[in-house]
Amino acid sequence: MRHVILPDGAQLAFEILGTEHLGQTSPIVLIGGVSSLRGDWERLSSSLAHVRPVLVYDHRGMGDSKLADDERFTIELLARDLLFLLEHLGWKELSICGFSMGGVVTQQLLLLPYHSERPTPLPFRITRVLLAGSLCSPLRDPRYGVLIPPNRPLTQQEKLDFARASLERSFDPEWISNPRNAERLDTLLPSRISGRPQKVIMKQLRAMNRFDFTGLHEKLPRSMQFLIIHGERDAIVPPYCGQEILKRIPWARPVEIGTQYGAVETLAFGHHWFEYFDVRLWHNVVENFLASPSLARL
C-alpha cells in the first residue's frame, strides 16, 4: 500500500497490482462506488493482475485514505482526486472501470476538459472505459439505492445486521438463497463493518444527488470506447440507468450476451456484478473489450 497527499491535505491510499507488467501492457484503474474499499475488487483485480497492471484505491475518507480538514465533498472533488493520483503515477495511456458511484467519478474525470468554470485537460489518454452498474444523472427513484442506517450509535450486533442487509441488497434473492453463495457472503461480511465511516458514506450519497452532466457527453471523443455492464436484477442502480448511459453515449455498447469469449451468459445478476459467475468470465469480458480494435480518432 502507498499514499499520495492531495493538494488540500487529504490522502489517498492505493495499490498497483501486477507491477511486473508495467511498461509492457496498458494499465486499468478500478474505481469503486459508495462505501467501497479497494479490497472489494479482490476477486476481479487479482485475476486481471495476471496480465496487466491494476490500480485500486480508497476514496478520500474511506479505508486507509484520509479526509482534509475542510472540504466541499462533490463528485468533481473525487474525480480531481483521481486525476492527481494518475498525474502522480505518470501514466500516459490507460483504461478505466468505474462501478456505481465509481462510474460517475469516471464520467466526471472524462468531462473535466469541458468543465464550464475550470476546464482541465487530461495529461494522459484514456482509451477504453467500462461503466458497470452506474448512472449518468442523479437517481430519484425511491425504489432503488443503498440502505441508510439509523442516525444513532449502533451496537456491534446492529452494525453486523445492517452490514449484512446492505450487502445482500447488492445481490438478488436467487443468489442469496443459493447455499453455494453462503460461504462467499460470510467471507465478504467482516470487511463491511470496518474502514467505512458512516459520515463519509453520507457525504458520498449527498454528492451523488448533486452532479449534472447535461449536454456534456456529446463532447467526448468517439475514439474513446465504452462498454456498459448492468444487471437486470440490480436493486441499487436500476437497469434503465444503464440504458440512459447508452443514449447519452450512442457509440457505447452493452456487454454481449452469449457463450462466446468476452460475453456473459445472462444479464440476470445484481449490483455486485463481478461476484456473479466464475471470475474468469468477467476477466474475459474485460480483456476482450480492452483488446478490441481501436476506433478512428476524431
Secondary structure, DSSP 8 states (H G I E B T S, - for coil): -EEEE-TTS-EEEEEEE-GGGTTTS--EEEE--TT--GGGGHHHHHHHTTTS-EEEE--TTSTT-B--SS----HHHHHHHHHHHHHHHT-SEEEEEEETHHHHHHHHHHHGGG-SSS----SSEEEEEEEES--SS----TTSS-----SS---HHHHHHHHHHHHHHTS-HHHHH-GGGHHHHHHHGGGGGSS--HHHHHHHHHHTTS---TTTGGGS-TTSEEEEE--TT-SSS-HHHHHHHHHHSTT-EE--BSSSTT-BS-S---SSGGGSS-HHHHHHHHHHHHTS------
